[in-house]
């Protein structure tokens, strides 16, 4: 199936104005060669111009010649993509919003829809990426931008394009050897520095292409390697933790949405009761450190044995290795206790808590405060993606036939995964006297920032052996791995006809066989004397209770905490002291004293298999000044999903007589249930695109189509996890306000595929060489969009002998996903691009998006209303550049409006408007050798999320990933 409209045979019959010729003369050589191959009746001189103006002129040419609604990005020169990351470049396309991870673009959303609804392809086919937790979103952090020659963003579909992009389709095109000069390529060496890491790290890229003199055989080899340390600083409240303890707000059915039975009045040490207030259950400061090593390999070869036949083979291999550590300082729910809570401050409304103070001596006697809660995790993981494809094309007298067969496979997950937690007090250490490493603590929210204050002697006390109770229940070594694979086969035939207005009849078929396996495992560490064979032969096998942490094996805090607190808190939150775990010490201690044992949890997996068959018929037409395409795509998806759901019954934590922790089945019981479901869906997807060359300078476009996307893997297949807390368990944890009853989370196997009927209308004015402006209107009616929910779920329960009777139970809270219906996303896009003769230029666009409040249902029951998840009110991008003979510089400003992220406690979660400035510059010593530099996030912008739109006071999270600098040398030949 073809992947580009830019160079189709239709272009040969277009009437080119002087402006068109000027635009194409500004293209790079490879693009101009492709164009002249199609314009056989034109005798056009090709003038090679490299750099920013060249690529922007080419972007404009792709947009103008397309019969569909398309935006494009092209490399400025061999190996020089406009940004360090393809996603960062896409952020400047009208209507595109990107999500960043560690300050780097990771996923792409189009026109206000979730990134899961953006379908990304490489050379016309799906490319698998899986960072452990599987997703349909392509992880752009995995793909080196140096391998990409151009990117097209299709906002209106064509029947020949693969289905799957309700938001839009991103087609990335790699370089091909027969399109490049013989013995050409690039070498790039670069270093990077970030204010949050204060590290200098290298990056290397190399690309070499060869072909013979007759242009019949060629090969291309590319390699890139990058080392990078990312550091993200965030402060806020953990997910799902804002509570309301007054007269409950209600959902659309009049049901209480925030579980008032769980929390009564909050009482401080003075006996002051606080009711009818919102308060965070957990307040947190977090630092995430990631050390990444990214490698990418590309090998492409082409062979033209005759003028009619071409064969090709492509291999793309990407790997991303990372060591990730997280450090948290938490003020958890057990802090809401009059034995510790000395004061509460409220916002101006008097209904939202924005600060709390704690003291171990609040009751007049030192109590076991146990906070701050000091936690962390360490993960050593690797993600790989390998894609092979073989392609064959045949040029007949009046037709072109193509065949492609390929396989893409991604694997991801930890090699090691650790979690550990310690408490400020000596809780659980078997000591009769109470010792607190921290005598006091406090938190507050002001100026969109979490601030924490803990006893400045906390770390010294921990290192001296005071406090530091080991929390076995929050210390484990579980992990998630996944494998995603797809085999694909496609055949296409384009017939060039002269049937009235029809110029080309395109038809083809594609079959895709995809499979996903996600598994959970545990690394247990056993005493050297433990009989592994006997343990495996026992009824329950080797379990977590045989591991070190449940057998007094956790290292003492004084042996594994760093001697100094976390430093260089450049944003995200404020804290006076942040103790952290030294993971090298922790691991060395465990490996020195215990034997590792890995168990893959056969009863805790999910699998999804999809067989997708598609057929399309499309006609390209031209009449006078009109051109376009009309077609239909029919696709059938057979889906088999299977997951092992888990019910956990927490029975009793501590022996009432001895005070010792209870283990085994007396502590908890786990039950698994395999759930399998099969569905078959057929979608008929018509599409119409039409472009009218109203004059030599004006193009008017219209598009109408029906599109679909499949639900995300995790939303569809994720296991249901239901936890029951008994009265005995809750009594043992009364100080922690843990409440009896059911809670849980899980996916939704009944999710339907997204469907959208959409229309586009635009006008574009190409008023000068390399310059244009335009306006576009779009309208999408989306059904079956997916919304994250936190709800109260009532269901019939079969009972658990001796624990819970059969009958109706309430699971609260229950985190899941539901389908929304009758959502409307409509808006306008405006863009302008202008190149001045002086070398200056500007590109700007603005997108306004308006979405309605749509119904959200679970199992046919309406639970809430929500706008489209991922939708932003507006987006504005502008780039200003100067390009001289030896020097060029570009500054880019990107701003995204308030964005809807989901539903929590009956209220929408919103991300505040986000803006960022990036600067790129280069100095050319020669035509081939240049010095390059860049600053990413010059403005040191932070991401902020909140709960509800009625106030700014319910802060959920602030996050800062730093300002990053790049400098290097680029040699192209």
N, C-alpha and C positions, 0 to 999 in steps of 0.2 A: 504494500500500500504506500503510495507516494507520501512524502512528508513535507513537501514545499510547494507553494503556489507561485513562488517568485519567478521560476524559470520554466514554466509550463509552455507547451506549444501555443497556447492561447496568446502568449505575449507577442509572438511573431506577427500577429495580425492587427495588433493595436496601432493606432495612429500616434506616433511619437512627435511631440512638439520639440522646439529648440530647447525648452527647459528640460525635457526628459533626457535628451542627449547630453546636456551639461551635467545632469545628476549622475548619469552612468559613467561619464568620463572621469568623474571624481572617485570612482570605486577602485578597490585594489585590483591587482592583476588577475587573481584567481576568479573573482566574481565577474570581472569584465569578460574573461575568456568564456565562462559559462554562458553569459548573455549573448556574446557574439556567435556562439555555436547555435543558438536558437534563432537569432535574427539573420537567417541566411540571405535574405533579400536586402539587407542593409550593409552598406560599406561604411563602417564606423571606425574611426581611429581611436585606439585605446591609449589614454594618458594615465600613467601610474602616479597616484597621489596617496601617500600614506598618512596615518595619524588620525587625530580626533575628527577633523572635518570630513575625511574620507569615510570613516565608519558611520558617522551620523548621516552623510548623504546616502550611503548604502542602506541604512535603516529606513530612511524615507522612501527610497526606491522600492524596497520590499513591500512596504505598506501601500504605496500607490498602485503597484501592479497587481496586487492581490485582488481576487474577486470576493474574498471574505473579509471579516473584521480581524485584522492581524496587526500586531506590533512586533518589531524585530530589534535585536541587538547583534552587532557583528564585531569581530576582533579588529582593533585598530591596526594591527600588523601581526605577522606570524608570532604566535605565542604571547600576544599582548591583548588579553581580554580587558575590558574597561575597569574591572574590579578584581580584587583578590578572590572573590567568590561569585559564582554565577547568580546566586540568590540576591546578593547585594546589588548587582547590575539590574536585575529584574525589579528592584524596588523603585526604579525611576520610570517604569512603564506605567502609563495611566491605568488606574484601577487596581494596581497590584500592591499587596501588603505582604511583608515578610515577617516571620518570627525569627528571633535571634536566640542562639544558645551560646553562652560564653562570649557574647559580643559578636558572634559570627552568624551570618544568615544561614538558616537551616531548612525552613519550609516556606512555601509560597502560597498565598491566597489571592484570588482574583475576584474583584467586584463584590467584596463583602461576604464571601462564602468561605467555609472552613478549608484549610489546606488539604484535608482529606479529599476534597472535591476538585483539587487541581491534579490533572493527570499528566505526569511527566514521562517523556520518552526520549531515548537516545537513538538517533537514526531511524526513527519510526517504530520503535518497539519498547516495551516495558523493560525497565532495568531495576532489579531487585536491590533493596537496601534494608538492612535489619539490624538495629542497634540493641538487640536483646529483646525488648518489648516490640513486637512487630507492628507495622503500620503501613497503610497504603500511601502515605505521604512519602515522597522521595526525600532522602536526607542529603541535602546539597553539600553538607560539610564533608561528605565522602568523596565528592567528585572534584578533581583539580581543574580549575578553570582554564589552565594552559592547553588542555586537550580540545577545547571547544572553539570552533570557528564562528558559529552563529547560533542564535536562539530565536525561535518564533513563538509568539504567544497568540494562540487562536482563541478569540473571544466568541466567535460564532463558528459552529462546527460545519464540517462537510461530511457527506456520507462515507467517503473513502478513508476518513480518519477514525482511528479506534475510539470506541465509546469509553466513557468513564470520567469525563470532565464536565460536571455540571457547572463548576466555576469557570473552567477553561482548560485548554490543553497547552502544555509547554513542550515544544519540540526542539531538542538540542541536536546540533549537527556537528560531528567531528570532522577533522580535516581528512582529505583523501589524497593519496600520492599523485594520481594522474591529474589532479587539479592544481598541483604545486609545481614550481620549477625544480628541475633536477638538482640534487645536491644542495637543497635549501633547508633551513631550519633555524633553531634558536637555542641559545644557552642563557640562563638567567640564574644569578646568585643573589641572594637577598638575606637580610637579617631583620628581625622584628623585636620591638620592645613595648611593654605595656606598663602603665602606671600602677596597676594593681599587682603585678608580679615582680617588676623591677628586674626582669631577666632579658638577656639578649639571646635570640635563637635563630638558627639558620633555615634556609629553604633553597632548594635547587630544582630547576626545571630544564630538561633538555628535549629537543625534538629534531629529528632528522628525517628527510624525505628524499627518495631517489626514484628516477624513472629512466628508461632507455631513450635513445634518440628518436625512436619511432612512436613514442607515447603508447606503447602496447603493454608494457609491464612496469609495475612500480611497487614500492613498499615504503611504509612509514613506521618509525619507531619513536615512541615518546615515553619519557620517564619523569616523574616528579617525586620529591621527597621533602617533607616539611616536619619540623619539630616546633611545637608550640605549647606554651603553658597558659591555660585560661584560668581565671579566678573570678568567681562571682560572689558578691557580697549582698546578702539580703536579710531584711528584718521584717517581721510581721506576725501574723497569727496563722497557725497551721490550718490546713484545709478543714472545712466543715466545723469550725469551732466557735463561731459567734453564737451566743445563746441569748434567749429572751425569756425573762422569768415573770412577766406580767400577764395581762390579758392578751392572749395569743393573737398575733396576726393570722389571718386565714388565707388558704389558697382559694382557687376559683370555685371549689365545691363547698366552701365554708368549713373545711377541716383545719384544725390547728396545725401549723407548719413547723413548729419549733419545740415540741415535746415538753410542755410545761411541767409534766409530772416528774421529769428528771431533776429539775432544779427549783428549789424554793427560794426564799429570800437569801441573799448573800449577806452574811453578818460579819462585822469586823470585831476586833478585840475590845472595843468600847461598847459592844452590844447594839451598835447602830445597824438596823436592817435596811437593805437596799432591795426594793422591789420595783417592778415595772421598768426594768433597765435592760439594755443590751450590754453584754460583757464578753470578752474573748476567753475561751476555755483554756487556750494555750497561747503564750506569747513567746516568740522565738527570735534569736539572732543566729545566722548561719553563714558559714564560709565554705565555699566549694572550690577545691583546687583540682585542676585537670592537667595532666601532662599527656600530650597527644603526639603520636608519630603517624603521619599520613603518607602512604605510598600509592602511586598510581602508575600503571603500565598500559600503554596502548600499542597494539601491533595491527596494521592494516596493510592488505595487499590487493592489487587489482591486476587483472590480466585480460587483454582484449585479443584473443586469437584471430579474430576477424573484425571487420568493421561493424558487424551486426551483433556479435556476442561479447559479453563482458561477464567475467566471474570475479567474485571478491570474497575475502575472508577478513573478519574483524575479531579481535580479542581485546577486551577491556577488563583489567583487574585492579581493584581498589582494596586497600586495607587501611583500617584505622585502629591503632592500638592506643589505649589510654589507661592511665592509672588515676583514679578519681577518689579523692578523700573529701568527706563532709564532716564539719564540726558544728555542733549545735549547743547553744545555751538556752535552756527552756525554763519558763515559769509555768508549770503545768497546772492541771485542774485541782490537784490536792493543795495548791496554794490558797484556794478559796475556803479558808478555815479560820475561825476566830482565834485559834491558838497561834496563828502567824500573821494574819491580816491586820495591819495597824491603821490603814487609811485607804480611802477610795476618792478619786477625783472624777468629776463628770464634765461633759461638754456643756455648752451654753444651753442646750435644750433640757438638761438634767435627766436625760434618758439613756445616754451612752457613756460607758466607762472609758476614760482615756488615761487612767493611771492607777497603780496600786503600789502600796508599800508593805513590806513584810519584815518581821523580826522573830528570831528564835525565842526571844524573851517576852513576846507580846502578852502572854498570860501571867507574867511575873515569875515564871519558872521556865528554865530552858527546856524547850520541847524538841522533838525529833523532826525538824523542819524539812529536811530532805531536798531543799532547793537552794540554789539553782540545780537543775537536772542537767548533767553534762554528758552529752551523747556524741557518737560519731560513727562513721562507716568508712570502709576502704574497699575499692573494687579495682581489680586488674582485669580488663576485658579487651576483646578484640572483635571487630566487625570486618567481614570480608564480603566482597561482591565480585563475582566472575561472570562475564557474559561472552558467549561465543555466537557468531552467526556466519552462515554461508549464504551468499546471494548470487543469483544468476539472472541476467537480463538478455533479451533478444529483441533487436530492432528489425521489424518487418517493413515492408513497403508502406503500409498504412496502419501499422499497429505496433505497440510495444508490449512485451510480456515480461513479467518479473516473478521470481520465486525466491522466498527467503525462509530459511529454517534456522532456528537458534535455540539457545538455552541460557537462562539467567538464573543464578543461584546466589543467595546471600545467607551468611551465618553470622550470628552475633551472640555474645553473652560473656559472662565473667569466667576467668580462669580461677580467680579467687574472689571471695566476697566476705567481708567481716562487718559485723555490727557489735558495738559495745556501749554500755551506759554505766555511769556512776552517779551517786547522789552526794549532795553536800554533807549529809550526816553519815553516821556509822550504821545506818539502818541495815539490818540483816547480817551484821558482823558478829552477832552473839555476845556483844558487850552489854553489861548491865547499866553502865553510865552513858548518858547521851553526850555525843560529841558532834558539833557542827563545824565544818570547815568555814562556813559562811554564817555570820551572826545576823546579817541583814541583806535585803535585796529590794529592788524597786524597778518598775518600768513605767514609761509614759509614752504617749503618742502626741506629737506636735509637729507642725510644719511638714506633714507627710513623712514622718520619720519615727521609727521605733528607737527609743533610747532606753538602755539598761544600765543599772548601777548595782554592782554586787560588792560585798565586803572586800576591800582591797587586800585583806590578808588571806583570801580564799586559797589561792594557789600555793602560797607558802605553807599554809596549814596542811593542804593535801600532800605536798612533798615531804612534810614532816610526819605524815601518818595520822593526822587528825581528820576525822570524817572519812569521806570517800567510800561510802557503802557501795558494794558491787551489786549491780542490778542484773541478775541472771536472766530474768524474763525478757529483757530487752537486748540481750547479747547472744548473737547467733551468727551463722555463716551460710545463710540461704542464698540462692541465686536463681535467675531466670535466663534461659537460653532459647533461641528459636532458630529455625531453618525455614527459609522461604525459597521456593523454586518454581520455575515456570518453563515449560517447553512450548515453543510456538512455531506454527507453520502457516505461511500465507502465500497466496498466488493472486496476481493482478494482471489484467489485460486492459490496455487503453487502445481503443479503436479511433483513428482519426478519420472523421467522416465529413461529408458535405451534404447534410440532410436539412436543408432549410437553415434555421438558425443554429442547429446543433453542429458543433465542431469536433467534439470528443465524447465518446461513450466510454465510461470507466466502469469496470465490474471486477469483483474479486471476492475471495473468501478467506477466512482466517480461523484457525483452531488454536486454542490455548488450554493447556492442562497445567493447572497451578495447585500447589500443595503447601500448607503451612503446618509446622509442628512446633508447639511451644511447650517447654517442660520446665519444671521446678526441681531443684536439687538442694541438698544440704551437705555441708562439710562438717562432719562431727570429728572431734578430737578426743581420743580415748586414752585412758591410763595404759601404760605399757604392759601391765599385767592383765588387761582385759582380754577375755577369751572371745575373739571375734567369731570363730566358727560356732560356738555355743550361742552367742548373741544372735547370729543370723538364723539359727535353727529354732529360736524361741518363737512364741506365738506372734508377738508384735515386731520381731526383728530388732535391729539396733535402732534406737530412737534418740531424740534430743536429750532425754533424761539420762542417757549414758554418756553424754558429752561433758567436756571439762567444766563448763559453767555451772552445771547442776551438781557438781561433785567437789565444790569448794576449790575449783581450779583456776578461777579468774585471777589474773595478776592484781596485786594491790595497786591502788591509784598512784602511790608514791613511786612505784617502779615503772610506770608507763606514761605518766603525764610529762609533757614538755616543760623544761625549766623556766620558760618564759611564755606569757600569753601571746595569742595571735596578734601580730602587728600589722601596720599599713592598712588600716581600715579607711580606705579612700572614699567610701560612699556606702549607700544601702542602709546603714544603721549606725548608731552610736553605742559604744559600750566602754566602760572604764577598764575592764579586765576580762579577757576571754581565755580561760584554760582549755587546752586541747590535748588530745591523745596522740602520742608518738607511735604511729602504726608499725614502724620498723621494730621498735622495742616490743610492742605487743605481739607481733607475729613471731619474733625470735623467741620470746618467752614460751609461747604455746608450742611451737615446733620443737623446742629443746626439751619439753617435758611430756609431750603427748604424741600419740600416733594418729595421723590423719586418716579419715575414713569418709568416702563420698558415697552418698546414696541418692540416686535419681528417684524422685517420687512418682512411681507409676500411677498412683491414684490422684495426681494433681497436675494434669496436663490438659491442653485442648488442641484439637486438630481441625483444620478446615481444608476441604478439597473443593476446587471449582473447575468445572469443564465448561468452557465458553466457546460457542460456535457463532460465527457472524458471517453475514453475506451482505453485499451492498451493490447498488446500481446507481450510477451518477451520470448525468449528462451536463457537459459544459456547453454553454451557448454564447452566441454573439450576434447581435443585430444592430447595425449602424453604430451608435455610440453606447449601446448597452452590452454588457457581458455579465456572466455569472454562472451558477451551477444549481441544478435541482437534482435531489437524490433521496434515497431511502436506505437506511441500514436496519437490518433485522438481526437481533442478537438473542441467543438463548443461553441462560446461565443455570447450570445444575450445581447446587451447593449442598455439601454434606458437612455439618458441624457437629463436633462431639466434644464434650467437656466432662470432667469429673468434679462434681460439686461437693463441697465440704461443709459438714455440720460439726461445729465444735461446741461441746458442753463443758463449761468451766464450773467445776463442782466445789472444790475446797482448796484453799491455798496454803493454809497453815494449820498444823496440829494444835488444837485448842489447849492441850495439856502441856506439851513440850515446847511449843512455839516454833518448832522446826518446820521448814517447807515440806509440803507433801509432794510426792512425785508419782509418776505412772498413772494408771487408770483411776486411782482415787483422786487425782488432781484434775484430770480432764479426760474426756472421751471424744474421739474423732470418728465420724462416719462419712463414707464416700458414696456417691451415687452417680453412675455414668448416665449422662443425658445425650442422646443422639437425635438429630433432626435433619431431614432432607427436604429441600425445596427446589422447584423448577420455575423460573420466571422467563417470560418472553417479552421483549420490548421491540416495538416498531418505532423507529426514530427517523421521521422525515426532516429534511432541511432544504432551505432555499436561501441562496445568496445572490444578490444582484448589485452591480455597480454601473453607474451611468457617468460617462465622461461628458459632463454637461458643457465643458469648453476645454480648451487646451490646458487650462489651469485648475479646473474645478472637477472633483469627483464626488458624486452622491451615492451613498451605499444604503442598502437595506438587507435585513436578514431575519429569517423566521425559522425556528427549529424546536424540536423536542429532544432533550438530552437526559441521560441517566448516569448515576454513579452508584457503586456498590458500597454498603456500609463498611466501616473500618473493622479490621480483624478483631481488635480488642473489644469493640462494642458488641460485635456479633458473638464471639466465642468465649469471652472471659468467664472463668468459673464463678459460680455463685458461692459466696462464703458467708455462712450464717453462724453467728456466735450467740450462745445462750449463757447468761451469767446467773448462777444460782444465788439464793439468799445467803448461803454460807460463804460463798466467794465474795459477795458484796460486803458482808459483815467484816470479813478479814481486811477489806480495803476501804472501810468506811471513811478513813481519813483522806482517801483519795476521791471521794464522791463518786465512786463507781456504782452504777445503778443496776439492779437485777432486771432481767428481761432479754429480748432478742434485739440484735443489730446485725447489719450485714451489707454486702455489696455484691454486684454481679453484672454480667452482660445481659443481652436481650436477644435470644435466638429468633424472636418473631419480628425483628427489625426488617422493614421493607427497603428496597432500593430507592435512593433519591430519584425523583423525577422533576423535570423542570420544562416548562414551555416558555421560550424566551424570544424577544424581538429586539432588533437593533435598527437605528436610523442615524446616519452621520453625513456630514458635509465636510470636505477637505479642500483647502485652497492652497495650491502650490504656486506661490506668487513670485519666487525667485529661485535660482539654482541653490539647492541645499536648504531651502527655507519653505516653511508651510505653516498653516494654522488650521484648526478644525474643531468641530463640536460633534459629540455623539450622545444620543439618548439610548438608554437600555431599560428593559423591563423583563423581570424574571418572576414567574409564578412557580414556587417550589413546594412540592409535597414530599412528605416522608423525610424531612431533614431531621438530623439526630441532635438531641439536646441532653447534656449531662444533668442529672437530677439528684437531689437529696430529699427523700420523701419518707412518709410513714406508709408502710405496705402491710395490708391485711391479707392473710391467706389461711387456707385450711392446712392443718398440720396433723400428720398421722400419729404423732406422739412418740415419746421415748420412755421406755419402761422404767418406772421408778424415779423419773426425773420430771418429765413434762407430759401432762395429759393431752390426748387428742382433742382437736377443736380449732377454733379460730384464734390465731395469734397475730400480734402486731409487731412488725419489725421496724424499729425506730432508733436511729436513722437508718435508711436503706439507700445506698448510693447505686444508681443504675443509669440507664439511658432510655429515652423514649423518642417516638416519632412525632414531629410537628407537621401540621398540615396548613394549606392555604396561606403560606407565607408569600409576601410580595417584596421583592427588592427592585427598586427602580431609581434611576438617577441620571446624571449627566456627566460627561467627560469633556474637558476642554484642553487643547494642547497648542503650543506654538513652538516653532523651531526656526531660528534665524542665524545665518552666518554673515558676518560683516566682512567687507573687503580688507579691513585692517588686521584680520586674524582673530578678532573677538567673536564670540558666539554665545547663544543662550538657548536653552531648551527648558520648557516649563509645562506642567500639566496640573490640572485640578480635577478631582473626582468627587462628586456629591452623591451620597447613597442614602436612600430613605427606605427603611424596612418597617413593616407593621408588627403588631403583637399577634403572633399566631398561636393556635392551640397546640398543646403538648399532651400526648396520651401515652399510657402504659397499659398494655393488655386491654385496649379499647376504652379505658377510663381516662377522662380528662383530669390532669393534675395541675396544670399551670398554663401560663401564657409566656411566650418569649419571642424576642426578635430572632432573626437568623444568627446562629452562633458564628462568631468570627466577623460579623458585620461591623464596619466602622462608618461613622457619620460622613467623614470626608477624608481625603488624602490630597496632599499638595507636594509636588516635587519640582525642583528647579536645579539646573546645572548651568553655571557660567564658566566659560573657558577662554583661554587665549592660546593661540598656536602660532609661533614664529618659526623662523628657519632653524633655530637650534633649541628653542625653549618652548615648552608648553605647560600649562597649569589648568586645573579644573577644580572648582569648588561645587559640591553638591549638597543641597538642603532637602531633607525629607521630613515630612510631618504627616502623621496619621492621627485621625480623630479618635474620639472615645469608641472603644471596641467592646462588644458583648462577648463574654467567655463562657457563660453557662448559668445554671440555677443552683443556688445554695440557700438552704433554710427558707425556701419559698421566695427568695429574692434573686434578681439577676446579679451576676458578677461582672463588673466593668473594669476595663483597663483605661487609665487616663490617657489623654492625648500624649503622643510621644513624638519628639523631634530630634533630629541628628544632623550634624554637618560633617562631611568627609572632604578631604582635599587630596588630589593627586597631582604630581608634577614630574617632569622629565627634562633632562638636558642632553641633547644629542651632540656628542663629540664628533662623530662622523655619521654617515647615513646608516651605518650598521651598529654602531656602538653608542650606548646611552646610559646615563645615570638616572635612576628612578627613585621617587620618594612618595610617601603617602602618610596621612594622618586620618585614622578612622575614629569617629565619635569625638571630634574636636571639642564639642560642647559638653562632654562628660555627662551625657543624658542618662537618666535612670527611668526604669519601668515601674509604674505604680498601679496596683489594682485595689478595688474597693468592693464592698458588699452593698448593693442597693443604690438607687439613684436619688433617694430622698435626702441624703446627707453625705458629706465627705468624711465623717468621723469614723465610720466602720472600715478602717484600713485593714486590708488583707495582706499586702506584701509590697515592699519596695526592693528593687534589685538593681545593682550596678556591676557591670562587667568591664569597665575600664575604658581608657583612651589608649589606642594602639598606634605605634609608629612603624613604618617600613622604610628601608633604604637598600638599594642594590644596584647591580649592573646588568644590562641586557645587551646581548650580542646576537644579531640576526644576520643570516647570510643566504 
